[in-house]
Amino acid sequence: MQLITRYAFRDYGAFRTAFDADAEDRGRNGLSLLQLWREGTGHAWALYQVNDAKAARAYLDGAAKAFESQAGVTGTQAHFVETA
């Protein structure tokens, strides 16, 4: 299973600093970053390998909110996907 997340933010520098600082917490919660793409000046897409779906969902419902606040994230869209 993988997770694709689209982040909207005000400032890429602040987003990237907080995103990098959050890597260990994401890892403890079952997510391994596979790729990060930047879309224009206000969006980024992240592709994660999901190693523990329950922990990943709990992270999105809780700890991810702290990261989003620190990163200046104004919106997210997260989708769990599997190879068809």
VEXDRENRO-23244 format. One record per residue (C-alpha): residue number from 1; residue in three letters; chain; x, y, z. Coordinates in steps of 0.25 Angstrom, whole numbers, always signed. Each point is the difference from the previous one (the first is absolute). Layout:
<rs>
i_aa_ch_c1_c2_c3
NUM_ala_A_X_Y_Z $
...
</rs>
This chain:
<rs>
i_aa_ch_c1_c2_c3
1_met_A_+0_+0_+0 $
2_gln_A_+4_+14_-3 $
3_leu_A_-4_+14_+4 $
4_ile_A_-1_+12_-9 $
5_thr_A_-1_+13_+7 $
6_arg_A_-1_+14_-7 $
7_tyr_A_+3_+12_+9 $
8_ala_A_-3_+14_-2 $
9_phe_A_+8_+10_+7 $
10_arg_A_+4_+15_+1 $
11_asp_A_+15_-1_+0 $
12_tyr_A_+8_-11_-6 $
13_gly_A_+13_+2_+9 $
14_ala_A_-8_-1_+13 $
15_phe_A_-8_-12_-6 $
16_arg_A_+13_-7_-4 $
17_thr_A_+7_+3_+13 $
18_ala_A_-12_-6_+9 $
19_phe_A_-2_-11_-10 $
20_asp_A_+15_-5_+1 $
21_ala_A_-1_+2_+16 $
22_asp_A_-12_-9_+0 $
23_ala_A_+6_-12_-7 $
24_glu_A_+3_-8_+12 $
25_asp_A_-14_+2_+6 $
26_arg_A_-6_-5_-14 $
27_gly_A_+10_-12_+1 $
28_arg_A_-5_-4_+14 $
29_asn_A_-14_+1_-5 $
30_gly_A_+2_-10_-12 $
31_leu_A_+3_+10_-11 $
32_ser_A_+13_-1_-9 $
33_leu_A_+1_+12_-10 $
34_leu_A_+2_-5_-14 $
35_gln_A_-1_+13_-8 $
36_leu_A_-3_+15_+2 $
37_trp_A_-4_+8_-11 $
38_arg_A_-2_+15_-1 $
39_glu_A_-12_+6_-7 $
40_gly_A_+1_+15_-3 $
41_thr_A_+3_+9_+11 $
42_gly_A_-11_-5_+10 $
43_his_A_-1_-15_-1 $
44_ala_A_+8_-13_+2 $
45_trp_A_-4_-14_-2 $
46_ala_A_+6_-11_+9 $
47_leu_A_+0_-15_-3 $
48_tyr_A_+2_-9_+12 $
49_gln_A_+1_-15_+2 $
50_val_A_-9_-4_+11 $
51_asn_A_+6_-10_+9 $
52_asp_A_-11_+0_+11 $
53_ala_A_-13_+5_-5 $
54_lys_A_-6_+2_+14 $
55_ala_A_+11_+8_+5 $
56_ala_A_+0_+8_-13 $
57_arg_A_-15_+3_+1 $
58_ala_A_+2_+4_+15 $
59_tyr_A_+12_+9_-4 $
60_leu_A_-9_+7_-10 $
61_asp_A_-11_+2_+10 $
62_gly_A_+10_+6_+11 $
63_ala_A_+14_+3_-1 $
64_ala_A_+0_+4_-15 $
65_lys_A_-9_+12_+5 $
66_ala_A_+12_+5_+8 $
67_phe_A_+9_-1_-12 $
68_glu_A_-10_+7_-9 $
69_ser_A_-1_+12_+10 $
70_gln_A_+16_+1_+1 $
71_ala_A_+1_-1_-15 $
72_gly_A_-11_+10_-4 $
73_val_A_-8_-10_-7 $
74_thr_A_-13_+6_-4 $
75_gly_A_-7_-13_-5 $
76_thr_A_+3_-15_-3 $
77_gln_A_-6_-11_-8 $
78_ala_A_+5_-14_+4 $
79_his_A_-4_-13_-7 $
80_phe_A_+4_-14_+3 $
81_val_A_+2_-8_-13 $
82_glu_A_+4_-14_-4 $
83_thr_A_+5_-6_-13 $
84_ala_A_-12_-4_-9 $
</rs>
